[in-house]
């Protein structure tokens, strides 16, 4: 995947807002509601971001009305764009250790 | 009524007025060679040997075989047997640092914690644990989350902390504030070797003896002498530092 591609994806309307809001796992509907994004656009952006590994499907959780809903969480902490030599985009992934501790800690509070 | 977890270490439980507060996390600080790992080893061993409580020993510093040899050299003969039976679960340097992949070890560890099979845990050392986090804020956040996870899973934990400065100077880091208990192991050089002391500086929810008491490391592990005269900075002769 080319660097320009990632920039394109990030540059799409709402992409940055979605990444900003997915520090904790969030569903498409919640994103749409909270950020005021039309739901169809929201799904499209989620697909694009997931395709580029910027966002990941975190879990299928059971909603209050007992339906399965997908929740997403961002996969990056930082994106660096370097123009100095040749355009390069460096995606700093979230550390896995922090992810796992976050998850374990969150399930504590649920219990 | 506060529940206590006995260390089974001679004299230490007396100073602690019974033991470490159950489900708490205590930082064990000291210079290299002060006896931190021995105290931890003994805590886990006694757990199984005297109190029927299983333990997890996480070490970034040693291999399982180093640990076994250390245990046997102190007279903890049944260490290999307890490890084989699963009463002591060792995550050693090789496992924890395999392919630099602490995160898969975290998965295994978290599974073990949720098992409810273990009551005691040792993490040797804090410094290595902190290497997995990027900045002070992350270190602080994840130490808190980690200790929460330990507490909620019913583990009474010791974490070792390398102390750079020599007593009576102490490095007091965030970790000292974030943990429930602080135990310092102190060694001061003498003509014939070293004098060793232990100081329990803090134990939340528990009334402790805060004097500094002499201790020895010998066959059988650590022995503390709560009745001996406490360490004094005003002693005769040259000051120890």
HADDOCK unambig.tbl for C-alpha pairs under 7 A between the chains (distance, minus, plus):
assign (segid A and resid 96 and name CA) (segid B and resid 103 and name CA) 5.84 0.50 0.50
assign (segid A and resid 97 and name CA) (segid B and resid 102 and name CA) 6.94 0.50 0.50
assign (segid A and resid 97 and name CA) (segid B and resid 103 and name CA) 4.79 0.50 0.50
assign (segid A and resid 101 and name CA) (segid B and resid 145 and name CA) 6.97 0.50 0.50
assign (segid A and resid 101 and name CA) (segid B and resid 146 and name CA) 6.86 0.50 0.50
assign (segid A and resid 105 and name CA) (segid B and resid 145 and name CA) 6.06 0.50 0.50
assign (segid A and resid 105 and name CA) (segid B and resid 149 and name CA) 6.00 0.50 0.50
